[in-house]
Amino acid sequence: MSDAEYRTYIRGELLDAAFRTYFTTKVMTAYQPQREVSQIFIADLQGVPVPQQRVRHFLAQPLPDQQDQSTATDAQWAAALARAEAFRVEASGPDADWYELTKPSDDPGSASQGGDLGWYDPGSSTFVADFKTAIAKLKVDQISQPVKTEFGYHVIQVVAERITTGVQAEEMLKALRKDPDQFARIAREQSDDAATQAIGGDLGWVIPYQLDTPRSDAIFALTTPGEISDVLDTDTGLYIFKLIETAPVRWVPGQQLETARRAGVGRWLQEIRDGARTWVDPLYSAATGTG
């Protein structure tokens, strides 16, 4: 490396360190404008769009925690049926919380997720025949009677239907604009974000540079509590946000601040570059022939 190259390298390192220090001490300080928001995320569909249903269930097994139920006695099957019937009564209540009610479910894969089995594709689903037949008879929001399969008794509900994610998002947006109070319920039933689905889509307080630019811009464009964003189309899926509260300046917890600092410094520098402008004196241009 030549002396000139070395000086250029050192200058770049010093400038980078100076910019990072400025960003940390002057831009991303411990007090930031914030938005408290909730989100609904709809993951991109893979393959050719087909009609789908979002399904959830509760499973009561005669022999809990056992793969094979074939050795269960009539009394054990009767006890499982009684559990399923009791669940159906509770789940049919106006304020039923499936996330609480399904915790005793004997399906470990869905018990902690409100019984959610995700989107059901009738053409390729691996559900057993009796389960499929029961789903086919249900309308959205309808709860089945206990359905017996080789695994036990299921109580099933179809919570939504769709053909494409775009249509799903637009219909969801229309309903949310009409009644924003539905947001938490719809997030719990239809959001594909595992980290926030169970808590009604709650993202908490968001600060600048915490999220990627499209999501951050959509969130900070919201100004009125209760406001619902437009559908945000990203490379991974669709987002809808609801503004809960705003804060012009609010203290930021340390870990959240450090995450935003690490993720944001490059974007901040790029924003400065994108906003830079140059001006050339017309007299100089005329004199030098560069105009």
C-alpha positions, 0 to 999 in steps of 0.5 A: 500500500502506498502512502497516499492509499494509506492516508486515504484509508486512515481518513476514511476510518476516521470519518466513519468513526466520527460519523458513528459518534455523531449519530450516537451522541447527537442523532440517536440519543436516549430520548426519541420521538416514538409511536406505539403501534400494533401490526398485522402481517400477512406472509406472501403466498407460495405458488399459485393462489388457491382458495384457503381457510384459516383453521383453529381447533381444540383436541381432547384425547382419550389417552393424552400424550400418546400417539396411538389412541386405539387402545383407549377404553369406551370410558376414556373416549367418553371423558375426551368427548366431555372435555371437547363439549365443555370446551365448545361451550366456553369457546362459543361465548362472546368474549371467548379467548382461544389463547387461554382456552386451548392451553389444555389442548392435547395438540402440543403444536397449536395449544400455545397458539390459540389452536391455530393450524394456519391456512388450510388448502383443501387440495394439498392438506394432510388433515385426516378425512373426517377433519377435512369433512368437518371443515368443509361444512363450516362457515367463517366463525362457526364452531363445530360440534366435537369431531371424532378422528383417530387422534381424539375429539376436535372442536374446529373453527374456521376464522377466515377465508382468502384466495390471495393475500392482496384481497385478504389485506384489502378486505381486512383494511376495509373492516379495520377502517370501519371498526379499529377496535377489531384490530387486536382480535383480527391480529390474533386470528390472522396475523402471520407474525409469531412474535406478536400474534398472541398479543394482538399484534402489539409492537410496543413503542417504535423509534426511528431506525428500529425497523426497516425504512418502509415499515418505519415510514409507514408507522411514523406517517400515522399521527392520530391514535386509532388511525389505521395505515394503508396496506404496506407491500414488502418483499416478505409480505403485507403489513397493516399498522394501527397507531395506539399512542404518540410521543414527541420525545420519550426515553428509550430502553438501552437494548432497543436504543443500541439495536437502532443505533447499529441498524440505523447508522448506515441508513442515516448516512445514506439519507445524508448522501441522498439529500446532498446537492451541488451548485456550480456558479454559472460564471465558472461554468461559462469560463471553463466551458463545463456548463 
